[in-house]
Amino acid sequence: MATQAAVEIQLNDEKLIRAGQRGDEQAVEALFRRYQRPLFQTALRVLGNTEDAEDALQDGLLSAYRNLKRFEGRSQFSTWLTRIVINAAVRRFRWTKRRTRTRCPRQSASRMTHRIRSRFMQARRFAR
């Protein structure tokens, strides 16, 4: 059962989405501002560093802005927007991985080993 606040946010989102689809840039900005923090956190979890997460967020929001007229409302706007940012983060991760591999394979392997070790150690600490 949805709370009153959740229903109001949903209705407000719908109004802003319709306004954004008609070309109201302030409505789009308000929508993006509302979801910016959780989207950044999602990109950060995918990429593991702030700078790349910010870039992926920017790429994702730009893509969402360009495709806002295609949003049909079959899912919640937050779900649609999150998926776009995740896709942007995954593209950035693959691009960075590919770029690092072609530049210096030894350094890349060393970094990967370090990441695996540090994540393993974190997991061990949490397990205790």
N, C-alpha and C positions, 0 to 999 in steps of 0.2 A: 504494500500500500504506500503510495507516494505521499510525502508530507506536503503541507501547503507551500512551503518555501520552494521545494523541488518543482512543484507544478508551476509556480510563478516564474522560476528560472526558465523552465521549458517554454512557457508562453512567450517570455521576453526573448529567448533565443529565436523562436519562430518569427517574431516580428523583425528582429535584427537581420535574420537570414533573408527574409523577403525583401527588406530594404536594401541589403547588400546585393542581392540578385538584380535589383532595379538600378544599381549603380551608386548607391549611397556609400561613399568611402568611409564616412564616420561610423556607420553601422558595422562595417567590416572590421574597422579598427577596434571598436568596442568588443566585438566577438573575440577577436584574436587576443586582445588584452586579457579577457576573462580566462582564457585557457592557456595563456603563455607559460605560467609556472609549471603546471602538471606536464605540459608538452616538453618543456625543457628537461624536466626530471626523467621523462621517458627516453629522450634522445641521449641524455647523459648515461643512463643505464645501458643503452645499446653500445655507445662509443667509449665510455670510460674516461673521457676528458672534456673539460669545460669548453675549450675553444672549438673542438669539432662538434660538440653538442649545440653550441650557439649557431654554427654554420648550418648544421642540419636543420635546426629549427627555422632559420631564415629561409632555407631552400624549401622546406615543407610549407611554410606559410605563404610563400610566393606561389607555389604550385596550387595551394588551396584557393588563393585569391583568383588565380587565372581560371580555375575550374569551378568556382562557386555556383555558376549558373547550371552546372551539371548535377549539383546536389539535389536529390529527389526526395529526401526525407524518409527513405526506407529504413534508415537507421538513425540513431541520435546523431546530432551534429558533432558532439564531442567524440564519438566513435569514429566517424568519418575523418575528422581532422587528425585524430591520433594515428589512424592508419596511414595517412599521408605523411606525417612526420616520421613515423617508424620506417616507412619505405625510403624516405630521404636519408635517414640515419644509416640504414643498411647499405644504400648506394655509396654513401660517404665512407663507411667502413671498408667496403670492398675496394673502392678507389684507393684509399689510403694503404690498404694491405698490398694491393697490386703495385702501387708506386714505391712502397718501401722495398718490396721484393726485387724490383728491377734495379733499384739504386744500390743496395748493399745487402746481399743475401745473408751474410754472416751476422750483421748487426740485427737484422730482422729476426733471425732464428734466436739470437741471444735475448732480444726483447720478449719474444714469445715465451721462451723458457722462464724468464723472470716473471712474467705475468702469471704463468701457470703455477709457479712456485708460490707467489704471493697469494693467489686465490686459494690454493690448497691450504696454506697456513691460516688464512682467514677462516676457512671452513672448519679447520681443526679447532681453532679457538672457540668458534661458536658451538661446536659439538660438545665441548666440555662443560 
